[in-house]
Amino acid sequence: MASPLAALPDIPLYARSDIISFLDTLVAPLSPVNALVVAVSEKAPGDLNENFERLERIWDEYGVYEQG
């Protein structure tokens, strides 16, 4: 709620996270975010595969996921 981005949307989506240590996971708070990305991508104009390929390129560019 303290994020400057929280004031931008008509309906903000908050995902609580009680992370205490580096061993805790972000799976729970990121699950609604992932679901939202999928829902928006399905409604976005253009090919769904093209949208996800674009996301994959962005994730690669910013090193979101470790490459195996």
C-alpha atoms as an extended CHARMM CRD file, in Angstrom:
* protein
*
        68  EXT
         1         1  MET       CA              0.0000000000        0.0000000000        0.0000000000  PROA      1               0.0000000000
         2         2  ALA       CA              3.0070000000        2.2810000000        0.4470000000  PROA      2               0.0000000000
         3         3  SER       CA              4.0870000000        1.8680000000       -3.1780000000  PROA      3               0.0000000000
         4         4  PRO       CA              3.6830000000        4.9460000000       -5.3890000000  PROA      4               0.0000000000
         5         5  LEU       CA              2.0650000000        2.5930000000       -7.9240000000  PROA      5               0.0000000000
         6         6  ALA       CA             -0.7760000000        1.7880000000       -5.5170000000  PROA      6               0.0000000000
         7         7  ALA       CA             -2.4370000000        5.1330000000       -6.2680000000  PROA      7               0.0000000000
         8         8  LEU       CA             -2.5650000000        4.5330000000      -10.0420000000  PROA      8               0.0000000000
         9         9  PRO       CA             -5.1190000000        1.7460000000      -10.6040000000  PROA      9               0.0000000000
        10        10  ASP       CA             -8.8670000000        2.0970000000      -10.1550000000  PROA      10              0.0000000000
        11        11  ILE       CA             -8.8490000000       -1.1020000000       -8.1110000000  PROA      11              0.0000000000
        12        12  PRO       CA             -5.4650000000       -1.9260000000       -6.5450000000  PROA      12              0.0000000000
        13        13  LEU       CA             -4.5870000000       -5.5600000000       -5.8890000000  PROA      13              0.0000000000
        14        14  TYR       CA             -2.6840000000       -6.2080000000       -2.6860000000  PROA      14              0.0000000000
        15        15  ALA       CA             -0.8720000000       -9.4550000000       -1.9180000000  PROA      15              0.0000000000
        16        16  ARG       CA              0.2930000000       -9.8000000000        1.6650000000  PROA      16              0.0000000000
        17        17  SER       CA              3.6760000000      -11.2970000000        2.4120000000  PROA      17              0.0000000000
        18        18  ASP       CA              5.0050000000      -11.9180000000        5.9140000000  PROA      18              0.0000000000
        19        19  ILE       CA              8.5520000000      -12.7290000000        4.8970000000  PROA      19              0.0000000000
        20        20  ILE       CA             10.7220000000      -13.0260000000        7.9590000000  PROA      20              0.0000000000
        21        21  SER       CA             13.8660000000      -14.5560000000        6.5090000000  PROA      21              0.0000000000
        22        22  PHE       CA             15.5060000000      -15.2360000000        3.1820000000  PROA      22              0.0000000000
        23        23  LEU       CA             14.1740000000      -18.8070000000        3.3610000000  PROA      23              0.0000000000
        24        24  ASP       CA             10.5510000000      -17.6830000000        3.0810000000  PROA      24              0.0000000000
        25        25  THR       CA              8.9170000000      -17.8630000000       -0.3150000000  PROA      25              0.0000000000
        26        26  LEU       CA              7.2170000000      -15.3160000000       -2.5400000000  PROA      26              0.0000000000
        27        27  VAL       CA              5.0220000000      -17.9640000000       -4.1840000000  PROA      27              0.0000000000
        28        28  ALA       CA              1.8240000000      -16.9630000000       -2.3740000000  PROA      28              0.0000000000
        29        29  PRO       CA              1.9620000000      -13.2180000000       -3.0770000000  PROA      29              0.0000000000
        30        30  LEU       CA              3.1640000000      -13.7160000000       -6.6520000000  PROA      30              0.0000000000
        31        31  SER       CA              0.4720000000      -16.2630000000       -7.5630000000  PROA      31              0.0000000000
        32        32  PRO       CA             -2.2530000000      -13.5990000000       -7.9710000000  PROA      32              0.0000000000
        33        33  VAL       CA              0.1940000000      -11.5020000000       -9.9800000000  PROA      33              0.0000000000
        34        34  ASN       CA              0.8850000000      -14.4340000000      -12.3210000000  PROA      34              0.0000000000
        35        35  ALA       CA             -2.8450000000      -15.1090000000      -12.6740000000  PROA      35              0.0000000000
        36        36  LEU       CA             -3.3970000000      -11.4540000000      -13.5380000000  PROA      36              0.0000000000
        37        37  VAL       CA             -0.6570000000      -11.5410000000      -16.1840000000  PROA      37              0.0000000000
        38        38  VAL       CA             -2.2910000000      -14.5920000000      -17.7920000000  PROA      38              0.0000000000
        39        39  ALA       CA             -5.7690000000      -13.0160000000      -17.6900000000  PROA      39              0.0000000000
        40        40  VAL       CA             -4.5840000000       -9.7410000000      -19.2010000000  PROA      40              0.0000000000
        41        41  SER       CA             -2.5810000000      -11.5750000000      -21.8670000000  PROA      41              0.0000000000
        42        42  GLU       CA             -5.6470000000      -13.5850000000      -22.8720000000  PROA      42              0.0000000000
        43        43  LYS       CA             -7.6420000000      -10.3730000000      -23.3590000000  PROA      43              0.0000000000
        44        44  ALA       CA             -4.8360000000       -8.4570000000      -25.0640000000  PROA      44              0.0000000000
        45        45  PRO       CA             -4.9970000000       -8.0760000000      -28.8090000000  PROA      45              0.0000000000
        46        46  GLY       CA             -2.6730000000      -10.2840000000      -30.7690000000  PROA      46              0.0000000000
        47        47  ASP       CA             -1.4440000000      -13.7990000000      -30.4380000000  PROA      47              0.0000000000
        48        48  LEU       CA             -1.2120000000      -15.1880000000      -26.9000000000  PROA      48              0.0000000000
        49        49  ASN       CA              2.0440000000      -16.9940000000      -27.7420000000  PROA      49              0.0000000000
        50        50  GLU       CA              3.4990000000      -13.7410000000      -29.0350000000  PROA      50              0.0000000000
        51        51  ASN       CA              2.5680000000      -12.0080000000      -25.7690000000  PROA      51              0.0000000000
        52        52  PHE       CA              4.2340000000      -14.7000000000      -23.6690000000  PROA      52              0.0000000000
        53        53  GLU       CA              7.3220000000      -14.7730000000      -25.8890000000  PROA      53              0.0000000000
        54        54  ARG       CA              7.6320000000      -11.0280000000      -25.3070000000  PROA      54              0.0000000000
        55        55  LEU       CA              7.3700000000      -11.6060000000      -21.5440000000  PROA      55              0.0000000000
        56        56  GLU       CA             10.0370000000      -14.3060000000      -21.7490000000  PROA      56              0.0000000000
        57        57  ARG       CA             12.3920000000      -11.8670000000      -23.5230000000  PROA      57              0.0000000000
        58        58  ILE       CA             11.7670000000       -9.2360000000      -20.8340000000  PROA      58              0.0000000000
        59        59  TRP       CA             12.3730000000      -11.7850000000      -18.0670000000  PROA      59              0.0000000000
        60        60  ASP       CA             15.6120000000      -12.8640000000      -19.7670000000  PROA      60              0.0000000000
        61        61  GLU       CA             16.7300000000       -9.2500000000      -20.1640000000  PROA      61              0.0000000000
        62        62  TYR       CA             16.2540000000       -8.5250000000      -16.4610000000  PROA      62              0.0000000000
        63        63  GLY       CA             17.4800000000      -11.9120000000      -15.2240000000  PROA      63              0.0000000000
        64        64  VAL       CA             14.1930000000      -12.7240000000      -13.5030000000  PROA      64              0.0000000000
        65        65  TYR       CA             14.7890000000      -16.4800000000      -13.7090000000  PROA      65              0.0000000000
        66        66  GLU       CA             18.0730000000      -18.3250000000      -13.4450000000  PROA      66              0.0000000000
        67        67  GLN       CA             19.0690000000      -20.0420000000      -16.6510000000  PROA      67              0.0000000000
        68        68  GLY       CA             19.8580000000      -23.7420000000      -16.2540000000  PROA      68              0.0000000000
